[in-house]
Amino acid sequence: MTAETTTSLRPDQVLTAAKRFFTGGEAVHSTWVETESSTHVSFATFRSNIVVSAVPDSGSAGATRVRASSLRDAGAVGRFLTFLSTASVAPASDGSS
């Protein structure tokens, strides 16, 4: 199952939220980061993989296109996208005061 959405979060914020959701203390499944780059993170589970990618949306300024997929755990993808829509991610410091 693959699902896609857009968000106002930056791509790096989306990937941070994905790591928090899938590997944090309240994660539903035991997962670990298998591979990651500046545009994706892949999580391994006992019997599956979950991949989240985040890239700037070329059709909408300031938006990020998010794609999440899994072969077995479609529920996790839906739960993540719901979590993402309510995620509060602290803004990155730009070094100014």
Secondary structure, 3 states (H helix, E strand, C coil): CEEEEEECCCHHHHHHHHHHHHHCCCCCCCCEEEEECCCEEEEECCCCEEEEEEEECCCCCCCEEEEEEECCCHHHHHHHHHHHHHCCCCCCCCCCC
